[in-house]
Amino acid sequence: MSIHAATMPHGTVANTNNEKRPLRLRLLPLLDVVVVSDPKQIEELNQHRGVTRKIDPTSGLLHRIVANRLLGDLSFHGKLLPVFLPRDDAERARRQKHLDNQLEDLRGAPGPESAEIAEYVSGAKDALEIGVQVQQWCGRLFLAHYRATRESYEAGKVIAGWASAPPWRTIFDKLSGKLERAKDLLSEAAEGDPHVIHATAIGMENIAKSVRKLRRAAYDPEKQRLSPDDIVRECLVAPPAVLRTCNEEVRVSFLKEPLDQKSLIVFLVGKAYASSGDLDVAFLGDQWSACPARRVVPEMLRAAWHAANHDEPKKKDENVFAKINGWGRLLRIS
């Protein structure tokens, strides 16, 4: 077994361009794991046509374990969450484009939940668990009548933490029925839509963590001097890691040896975002797997920060109006 940068021959590292190389762990034929935290390298790999989300359990022991944990445990009535769908899935691409347009129209909305989150950030209102309001905000980006409860929020946390949960906990939650109950509750609230389930579970928890960081920052005099853009960059919580695999041989400049179908790629998105402060890194913006909420989430956080500092949001060059589907009214976004 070897653990070293870029898997150079005999464990040596040659880096003539002073380029930071990924960590690579190889124990052939059992596993080949590459851990990447450099933003440019993440983009280069993610955009390579041979890199995808599809995890083939026949590609090796580690692939089988990961597939069982993510694809088996986190499927909803036979449907995968969108974060696990491969890049060549035509329906995934179509729905993602549709959501890009839909969420662009809803930037800053819905109103009531945004106002409650802003009051929480400012300290004007306490919440037993702000995650419930955040989950409802996420849900109503898709369904105008979505209703979150403390129980649905706890269910969302189970799904959000499943990938990183210790084995003993996942075994207990499966045997006790906790996982299935959480899945049933989320699926019912989301009307079976995998995109809504993802938003109100995995996506929701990162936003809730960001809102809590905003509240703490609102009480810090030093933080209050920061611009809304700077505070959002500082408080936004990006996904810690995302996984990728290869469906063909993949060669990139910063890896000595090529990747193949037995390789598992780990993008440390959270670390890459922390080092860059670039929102596109946090949301994998302008890439095939870009999060459709990459604009609506930062805008909501900026609005909450404005409210926390008792400052009216700056007007845009143009007024932006978003029509909430099914509400039959317009909400002004500024």
BATIDO-507163 format. One record per residue: residue in one letter; x, y, z of N, C-alpha, C in turn. Coordinates in pm, whole numbers, padded with zeros to 5 digits, always signed. Each point is the difference from the previous one (the first is absolute). Example, Ala and Ser with C-alpha at 12.3 -4.5 7.8 and 13.67 -1.06 7.14 Angstrom:
% BATIDO-507163
A+01319-00569+00780-00089+00119+00000+00090+00120+00000/S-00035+00105-00072+00082+00119+00006-00077+00109+00073/
This chain:
% BATIDO-507163
M+00085-00120+00000-00085+00120+00000+00088+00124+00000/S-00042+00104-00068+00075+00126-00001-00096+00115+00017/I+00043+00100+00076-00075+00123+00018+00095+00115-00025/H-00018+00066-00113+00090+00110-00031-00061+00088-00107/A+00070+00105-00030-00055+00096-00097+00016-00051-00141/A-00112-00009-00070-00004-00030-00143+00054-00137-00038/T+00032-00084+00098+00045-00137-00026+00117-00003-00097/M+00109+00059+00040+00120-00003-00082+00073-00132+00023/P+00083-00042-00092+00072-00126+00015+00082-00005+00128/H-00006-00114+00069+00076-00024+00122-00032+00100+00110/G-00118+00061-00006-00042+00090+00106+00064+00137-00004/T+00070+00031-00106+00062+00132-00010-00099+00101-00055/V+00029+00126+00024-00087+00106-00049+00081+00094-00086/A-00037+00009-00126+00068+00093-00090-00097+00111-00034/N+00035+00122+00029-00092+00111-00021+00079+00120-00048/T+00036-00006-00126+00088+00103-00054-00068+00135-00013/N-00136+00000-00004-00072+00125-00017-00054+00055+00132/N+00045-00060+00113-00047+00041+00132-00153-00008+00010/E-00058-00091-00076-00144-00019+00002-00036-00097+00112/K-00100+00039+00076-00046-00086+00108-00066-00123-00058/R+00052-00115+00035-00054-00123-00056-00100-00065+00097/P-00101-00067-00055-00097-00068+00086+00064-00115+00077/L-00068-00038+00108+00041-00118+00075-00061-00123-00069/R+00081-00100-00019-00049-00122-00066+00036-00122+00083/L-00098-00084+00026+00020-00122+00077-00033-00117-00092/R+00098-00086-00020-00020-00114-00090+00034-00130+00071/L-00092-00093-00006+00023-00136+00050-00062-00092-00104/L+00068-00005-00114-00053-00076-00113+00006-00150+00027/P-00102-00075-00039-00116+00043-00078-00121+00041+00085/L+00020+00022+00130-00114+00026+00088-00053+00142-00012/L+00088+00098-00004-00049+00138-00003+00102+00094-00061/D-00053+00111-00049+00080+00110-00054-00079+00128+00028/V+00040+00075+00101-00074+00117+00044+00086+00125-00019/V-00058+00100-00065+00069+00127-00021-00079+00109+00074/V+00068+00075+00085-00063+00106+00078+00051+00134-00052/V-00093+00084-00049+00036+00126-00066-00061+00116+00076/S+00081+00100+00032-00049+00118+00073+00033+00131-00070/D+00073-00005-00110+00033+00121-00075-00117+00035-00092/P-00052+00123+00006-00118+00036-00080+00017-00022-00150/K+00114+00037-00056+00021-00016-00144+00009-00147-00039/Q+00061-00080+00086+00010-00143-00029-00136-00067+00011/I-00080+00043+00097-00136-00052+00011-00078+00029-00128/E+00010+00123-00048-00073+00036-00122+00048-00079-00120/E+00131-00014-00013+00054-00073-00114-00047-00145-00001/L+00005-00063+00116-00044-00139+00008-00151-00011-00021/N-00075+00087+00066-00145-00009-00007-00051+00023-00142/Q+00070+00083-00076-00043+00031-00136+00048-00103-00102/H+00089-00089+00041+00048-00102-00092-00115-00092-00039/R-00011-00031-00127-00113-00079-00048-00005-00140+00060/G+00114-00048+00049+00004-00134+00058-00033-00006+00147/V-00027+00115+00060-00030+00005+00144-00150+00016+00019/T-00056-00080+00089-00144-00001+00020-00033-00025+00146/R-00131+00000+00031-00044-00032+00136-00032-00149+00016/K-00020-00068-00109-00046-00139+00007+00100-00087+00073/I-00048-00071+00102+00084-00089+00078-00035-00144-00036/D+00091-00068-00068-00023-00137-00046+00050-00097+00107/P-00089-00073+00066+00043-00090+00107+00090-00113-00048/T+00003-00025-00131+00086-00107-00052+00144+00047-00021/S+00026+00129+00024+00134+00053-00025+00098-00028+00113/G-00047-00052+00111+00090-00030+00110-00071-00001+00134/L+00072-00045+00102-00058-00012+00134-00046+00134+00053/L+00083+00103-00013-00036+00131+00052-00121+00057-00075/H-00003-00018-00130-00115+00046-00078-00128-00070+00047/R+00011-00128+00033-00117-00075+00045-00049+00053+00134/I+00094+00030+00091-00037+00052+00132-00066+00137-00015/V+00060+00086-00081-00053+00135-00019-00137-00005-00069/A-00013-00086-00100-00127-00012-00071-00111-00045+00092/N+00031-00093+00089-00101-00048+00094-00043+00110+00096/R+00098+00079+00047-00030+00106+00097-00078+00115-00065/L+00041+00040-00119-00058+00119-00061-00115-00031-00096/L+00019-00099-00084-00102-00029-00101-00109-00092+00054/G+00040-00095+00082-00099-00092+00056-00079+00063+00113/D+00070+00048+00102-00067+00054+00118-00075+00128-00031/L+00052+00082-00091-00060+00131-00024-00081+00007-00130/S-00050-00112-00045-00095+00004-00110-00141+00012+00058/F-00086+00069-00071-00136+00025+00047-00098-00062-00099/H-00057-00113+00041-00094-00072-00086+00063-00029-00136/G+00126-00041+00005+00071-00036-00122+00062+00117-00074/K-00019+00121+00049+00055+00119-00067+00123+00049+00074/L+00105+00032-00074+00120+00055+00058-00015+00150+00022/L+00065+00051+00102+00006+00145+00017+00082+00058-00115/P-00031+00122-00043+00069+00057-00117+00150+00010+00017/V+00047+00013+00122+00143+00014+00023+00076-00129-00034/F-00073-00110-00020+00064-00127-00034-00023-00042-00145/L-00071+00082-00077-00029-00036-00139+00121+00031-00090/P+00029-00085-00095+00117+00020-00089-00019+00118-00094/R+00110+00049-00052-00004+00118-00086-00071-00026-00132/D-00003-00126-00046-00064-00029-00128-00148-00034+00014/D-00055+00020+00118-00143-00022+00021-00077+00118-00061/A-00073-00026-00108-00067+00108-00074-00107+00068+00083/E-00074-00077+00079-00105+00059+00082+00060+00089+00110/R+00114-00042+00054+00069+00081+00100+00038+00135-00059/A+00058-00003-00119+00043+00124-00065-00119+00091-00031/R-00109-00062-00046-00120+00081-00032-00057+00064+00124/R-00012-00078+00108-00058+00054+00123+00091+00105+00063/Q+00130-00021-00009+00094+00097+00056-00012+00134-00071/K-00012-00004-00133-00016+00125-00076-00130+00068+00038/H-00106-00079+00015-00130+00057+00040+00010+00066+00137/L+00067-00066+00094+00013+00056+00135+00089+00124+00000/D+00101+00002-00085+00083+00121-00013-00087+00121-00030/N-00092-00016-00094-00088+00110-00038-00102+00030+00109/Q-00056-00105+00059-00102+00018+00102+00056+00072+00123/L+00115-00043+00047+00057+00062+00119+00056+00138-00027/E+00041+00025-00122+00042+00136-00036-00118+00096+00014/D-00119-00046-00037-00120+00083+00013-00042+00020+00146/L+00046-00090+00088-00042+00006+00141+00110+00053+00090/R+00098+00068-00054+00111+00048+00082-00050+00087+00114/G+00039-00039+00122-00040+00073+00120-00132-00045+00058/A-00075-00086-00069-00132-00043+00044+00009-00143+00053/P-00102-00048+00068-00124+00064+00041+00019+00101+00113/G-00097+00090+00013+00011+00110+00094-00011-00034+00148/P-00108-00065+00046-00019-00020+00144+00117-00073+00066/E+00049-00106-00063+00110-00076+00060+00129+00083-00001/S+00022+00077-00107+00118+00087-00005-00003+00101+00114/A-00119+00055+00029-00014+00098+00107+00028-00064+00135/E-00048-00122+00022+00025-00068+00127+00149-00031+00018/I+00064-00040-00108+00143-00027+00008+00077+00129+00031/A-00040+00111-00064+00066+00129+00025-00019+00043+00145/E-00119-00021+00056-00025+00035+00139+00085-00084+00094/Y+00018-00124-00036+00086-00088+00081+00144+00048-00004/V+00050+00033-00120+00138+00047-00013+00022+00127+00080/S-00097+00090-00003+00013+00129+00069-00013-00013+00151/G-00054-00113+00047-00023-00018+00143-00135+00052+00044/A-00079+00054-00094-00133+00051+00034-00096-00112+00034/K+00032-00119-00044-00087-00113+00025+00084-00124+00025/D-00030-00071+00107+00067-00127+00026-00080-00113-00063/A+00068-00106-00030-00066-00117-00057+00055-00124+00069/L-00091-00088+00042+00045-00123+00063+00094-00075-00092/E-00032+00000-00128+00088-00058-00100-00024+00069-00132/I+00093+00088-00036-00016+00078-00122-00001-00090-00123/G+00050-00121+00016+00000-00093-00112-00139-00027-00056/V-00103+00008+00083-00136-00022-00048-00038+00109-00099/Q+00029+00125+00033-00031+00110-00091+00084-00009-00127/V+00126-00040+00014+00086-00014-00117-00052-00111-00091/Q-00041-00111+00061-00053-00110-00081-00127+00043-00075/Q-00085+00078+00067-00121+00046-00068+00035+00097-00112/W+00098+00087+00023+00045+00091-00106+00048-00079-00121/C+00079-00105+00027+00050-00084-00111-00116-00069-00071/G-00091-00055+00076-00111-00072-00061-00090+00087-00084/R-00020+00124+00043-00091+00089-00072+00064+00064-00123/L+00126-00023-00020+00058+00035-00129-00057-00089-00110/F-00047-00118+00040-00054-00097-00095-00153-00013+00011/L-00049-00008+00123-00142-00021+00025-00052+00112+00090/A-00093+00078-00051-00048+00116+00075-00067-00038+00131/H-00051-00123+00010-00071-00044+00120+00086-00090+00088/Y+00130-00009-00027+00086-00087+00080-00004+00044+00146/R-00011-00097+00089-00007+00030+00143+00104-00084+00074/A+00090+00068+00068+00103-00067+00079-00043-00007+00147/T+00042-00104+00067-00026-00017+00143+00131-00040+00068/R-00002-00003+00132+00119-00045+00072+00035-00144-00041/E-00104-00081-00022+00022-00139-00040+00061-00010-00140/S-00049+00083-00092+00056-00005-00136+00143+00052-00002/Y+00028+00099+00087+00137+00050+00007+00095-00107+00054/E-00042-00071+00105+00084-00107+00054+00020-00109-00105/A-00105-00027-00079+00014-00098-00108+00101+00048-00104/G-00004+00129-00031+00096+00056-00095+00143-00012+00049/K+00019+00017+00130+00135-00012+00056+00052-00143-00010/V-00089-00097+00015+00041-00140-00015+00056-00024-00140/I-00072+00048-00101+00046-00019-00138+00126+00081-00028/A+00003+00123+00049+00116+00087-00026+00128-00058+00058/G-00010-00067+00113+00119-00054+00065+00030-00144-00031/W-00081-00060-00088+00014-00145-00024+00135-00037-00060/A+00048+00077-00096+00125-00036-00068+00118-00006+00095/S+00001+00086+00102+00114+00007+00092-00028-00066+00135/A-00117-00059+00017-00034-00062+00128+00085-00125+00023/P+00038-00027+00125+00078-00121+00028-00083-00126-00028/P+00066-00108-00036-00073-00123-00035-00095-00048+00108/W+00042+00008+00127-00088-00050+00107-00131+00077+00004/R+00004+00130-00032-00122+00080+00002-00091-00034-00118/T+00059-00018-00118-00084-00034-00115-00065-00137+00017/I+00074-00093+00058-00057-00134+00024-00118+00010+00097/F+00019+00076+00108-00108+00017+00099-00121+00069-00063/D+00025+00106-00077-00111+00075-00059-00076-00083-00103/K+00068-00090-00068-00068-00086-00095-00080-00109+00072/L+00060-00061+00101-00069-00107+00072-00119+00052+00080/S+00014+00122+00054-00108+00057+00080-00111+00061-00084/G+00025+00013-00129-00099+00061-00089+00009+00151-00006/K+00098+00060+00069+00012+00145+00002+00026+00056-00139/L+00085-00067-00077+00031+00049-00134-00125-00002-00088/E-00073-00110+00000-00119-00009-00084-00106+00100+00041/R-00015+00022+00131-00098+00099+00046+00039+00139-00047/A+00129+00031+00007+00047+00131-00046-00025+00016-00150/K+00029-00103-00076-00021+00005-00144-00148+00017-00035/D-00084-00075+00070-00145+00010-00027-00052+00140+00032/L+00045+00057+00111-00047+00132+00041+00043+00107-00101/L+00127-00005-00041+00050+00098-00096-00067-00017-00136/S-00017-00124-00042-00062-00025-00129-00145+00048-00004/E-00072-00022+00109-00140+00046+00005-00007+00151-00007/A+00086+00068+00077-00002+00147-00001+00039+00055-00137/A+00089-00071-00070+00050+00045-00130-00083-00052-00115/E-00108-00070+00031-00086-00059-00104+00078-00091-00094/G+00100-00067+00058+00076-00099-00074+00103+00056-00097/D+00019+00130-00004+00094+00060-00095+00143-00007+00057/P+00091-00075-00063+00136-00014+00052+00074+00133+00014/H-00028+00097-00088+00067+00129+00011-00044+00075+00126/V-00128-00010+00034-00049+00064+00122+00057-00072+00122/I+00007-00132-00006+00058-00077+00112+00144+00042+00022/H+00077+00009-00109+00140+00041+00013+00012+00139+00060/A-00083+00092-00049+00008+00139+00048-00037+00010+00147/T-00096-00081+00047-00048+00010+00138+00073-00094+00094/A+00108-00060-00048+00080-00088+00084+00148+00041-00011/I+00066-00047-00104+00143+00027-00016+00027+00149-00019/G-00075+00064-00090+00019+00144-00022-00040+00081+00121/M-00110-00036+00062-00054+00076+00114+00099+00010+00115/E+00067-00109+00032+00086+00000+00118+00119+00095-00016/N+00057+00008-00120+00110+00094-00022-00048+00145+00011/I-00122+00027-00048-00055+00136+00012-00028+00033+00145/A-00054-00095+00076-00027+00023+00142+00129+00033+00075/K+00108-00070-00032+00129+00028+00064+00048+00140-00037/S-00025+00041-00124+00040+00134-00044-00078+00107+00076/V-00130-00022+00019-00085+00096+00072+00046+00013+00146/R+00036-00110+00062+00049+00006+00139+00130+00080+00008/K+00087-00017-00099+00124+00077-00003-00029+00149-00018/L-00101+00033-00081-00039+00139-00018-00047+00061+00132/R-00077-00075+00077-00050+00051+00127+00115+00030+00095/R+00097-00091+00006+00116+00025+00086+00078+00122-00048/A+00013+00014-00131+00073+00114-00055-00071+00132+00029/A-00134-00004+00009-00076+00123+00023+00029+00060+00137/Y+00053-00079+00091+00033+00049+00133+00148+00037+00014/D+00073-00011-00109+00143+00030+00002+00022+00136-00065/P+00044+00101+00076+00019+00135-00057+00095+00001-00120/E+00100-00087+00003+00094-00004-00112-00069-00051-00127/K-00086-00098+00016-00070-00057-00116-00100+00101-00057/Q-00055+00084+00084-00101+00095-00046+00057+00101-00099/R+00131+00013-00003+00063+00093-00093+00016-00059-00141/L-00023-00130-00010+00017-00066-00129-00117+00030-00092/S+00027+00000-00128-00107+00018-00098-00086-00126-00005/P-00123+00011-00050-00084-00120-00012+00068-00112-00081/D+00068+00036-00107+00066-00102-00081+00110-00070+00080/D+00077+00079+00076+00108-00058+00079-00052-00089+00111/I-00107+00041+00065-00053-00080+00110-00062-00129-00052/V-00063+00006-00117-00056-00122-00059+00112-00097-00035/R+00108+00052-00057+00113-00087-00033+00057-00064+00126/E+00003+00075+00110+00058-00052+00123-00092-00100+00069/C-00130+00020-00007-00093-00084+00076-00060-00115-00080/L+00009+00006-00132-00058-00108-00079+00071-00132+00030/V-00079-00103+00024+00053-00134+00025-00018-00082-00128/A+00111-00038-00059-00004-00080-00124-00002-00149+00036/P-00044-00085-00092+00006-00144+00026+00144-00041+00030/P+00022-00079+00104+00138-00040+00032+00067-00076-00113/A-00073-00091-00061+00060-00082-00105-00107-00054-00095/V+00039-00022-00125-00085-00068-00096+00084-00107-00070/L-00067-00104-00047+00069-00113-00061-00019-00001-00151/R+00102-00048-00068-00006-00021-00143+00069-00132-00034/T-00037-00057-00113+00065-00119-00052+00035+00023-00146/C+00058-00099-00063+00039+00011-00141-00067-00110-00082/N-00045+00036-00119-00056-00101-00090+00095-00031-00115/E+00118+00058+00005+00105-00027-00099+00132+00045+00060/E+00109-00026-00069+00130+00045+00050+00005+00153-00004/V+00045+00058+00110+00004+00145+00013+00143+00044+00031/R+00053+00086-00086+00134+00054+00021-00010+00151+00021/V+00065+00049+00103+00006+00143+00028+00144+00037+00034/S+00030+00129-00013+00139+00045+00011+00059-00019+00138/F-00085+00001+00104+00053-00003+00136+00003-00140+00062/L-00030-00102-00079+00012-00138+00045+00098-00075-00089/K+00096-00065+00061+00100-00073-00077-00061-00118-00071/E-00083-00077+00071-00064-00117-00057-00147+00030-00030/P-00053-00057-00105-00140+00026-00035-00098-00064+00099/L-00121+00052+00000-00109-00059+00076-00078-00094-00091/D-00069-00096+00060-00083-00090-00080-00126-00037+00077/Q-00072-00101-00048-00129-00035+00059+00012-00047+00144/K+00116-00041+00044+00019-00044+00138+00037+00115+00093/S+00014+00120-00054+00039+00116+00080-00122+00066+00063/L+00018+00049+00120-00103+00078+00068+00059+00137+00031/I-00070+00105-00042+00050+00137+00016-00080+00070+00109/V+00070+00063+00092-00063+00075+00108+00036+00147-00017/F-00099+00083-00029+00021+00144-00007-00028+00060+00137/L+00102+00056+00063-00019+00069+00129-00048+00142-00028/V-00129+00011-00031-00057+00127-00042+00008+00103+00112/G-00030-00043+00123+00005+00092+00112+00138+00061+00019/K+00103-00082-00010+00137+00049+00015+00038+00090-00117/A-00040-00038-00121+00030+00082-00117-00068+00136+00010/Y-00123+00002+00050-00071+00127+00015+00065+00085+00108/A+00042-00061+00110+00064+00075+00108+00128+00067-00047/S+00071-00064-00091+00127+00057-00048-00020+00106-00108/S-00116-00002-00067-00021+00091-00112-00101+00110+00028/G-00101-00030+00082-00108+00097+00024-00085+00024-00122/D+00008-00089-00096-00071+00015-00127-00131-00079+00007/L-00113+00070-00013-00130-00067+00009-00016-00104-00109/D+00060+00021-00116-00008-00099-00107+00065-00132+00042/V+00101+00007+00085+00063-00122+00050-00095-00073+00094/A-00068+00075+00086-00093-00062+00095-00115-00070-00069/F-00048+00058-00110-00117-00055-00069+00036-00071-00131/L+00130-00016-00027+00045-00057-00127-00066+00073-00117/G-00002+00131+00011-00068+00083-00098+00060-00012-00139/D-00086+00020-00102+00040-00005-00141+00060-00134-00040/Q-00038-00106+00072+00040-00134-00035-00124-00086-00017/W+00016-00119-00057-00116-00085-00029-00078-00037+00126/S+00069-00002+00114-00065-00039+00125-00029+00119+00091/A-00006+00120-00057-00023+00121+00079-00131-00010+00077/C+00002+00049+00124-00121+00002+00082-00097+00105-00054/P-00125-00037-00027-00096+00099-00051-00026+00115+00097/A+00030-00020+00128-00025+00105+00101+00122+00088+00022/R+00094+00001-00094+00126+00071+00023-00016+00152+00007/R-00113+00054-00044-00022+00144+00010-00105+00034+00106/V-00103-00084+00011-00109+00032+00092+00044-00013+00146/V+00089-00093+00031+00044-00017+00139+00086+00119+00046/P+00106+00038-00074+00076+00117+00045-00084+00125+00010/E-00098+00017-00089-00082+00120+00006-00085+00003+00126/M-00054-00116+00039-00077-00006+00124+00089+00033+00120/L+00122-00052+00000+00092+00027+00111+00038+00148+00005/R+00020+00062-00116+00030+00144-00003-00116+00080+00058/A-00122-00036-00038-00117+00072+00050-00011-00015+00151/A+00028-00118+00052-00004-00022+00144+00104+00084+00071/W+00117+00014-00061+00105+00081+00061-00037+00148+00000/H-00060+00047-00109-00048+00137-00006-00097+00026+00116/A-00094-00091+00018-00099+00017+00106+00064-00002+00137/A+00100-00086+00018+00067-00011+00129+00072+00129+00037/N+00042+00075-00100+00070+00126+00025-00093+00121-00013/H-00133-00027-00002-00101+00106-00007+00028+00094-00115/D+00036-00060-00113+00035+00079-00117-00086-00045-00116/E-00058+00093-00072-00080-00035-00115+00091-00053-00111/P-00037-00110-00061+00082-00050-00111+00015+00103-00110/K+00118+00002-00057+00023+00093-00110-00085-00040-00119/K-00055+00102-00067-00084-00028-00115+00087-00042-00118/K-00054-00094-00075+00070-00042-00121-00029+00102-00110/D+00071-00017-00109-00022+00090-00113-00143-00010-00049/E-00055-00119+00012-00138-00021-00041-00073-00072+00111/N-00129+00025+00014-00079-00075+00095-00018-00141-00053/V+00013-00097+00092-00015-00140-00037-00126-00051+00066/F-00086-00057-00080-00124-00055+00053+00000-00150-00023/A-00041-00072+00105-00006-00146-00011-00141-00045+00028/K-00051-00078-00089-00136-00051+00020+00008-00139+00062/I-00057-00015+00117+00003-00127+00068-00110-00089-00058/N+00039-00113-00055-00093-00088-00068-00110-00046+00096/G-00123+00031-00035-00113-00043+00080-00045+00102+00103/W+00077+00105+00022-00038+00100+00102-00089+00108-00060/G+00017+00026-00130-00084+00100-00065+00029+00142+00045/R+00128+00026+00045+00035+00135+00037+00148+00022-00029/L+00038+00127-00004+00139+00032-00031+00071+00045+00126/L+00127-00044+00012+00083+00045+00111+00113+00082-00057/R+00021+00118+00055+00108+00085-00049+00132-00048+00058/I+00096-00016-00088+00134-00041+00041+00093+00116-00029/S+00078+00040+00097+00092+00110-00024+00131-00026+00069/
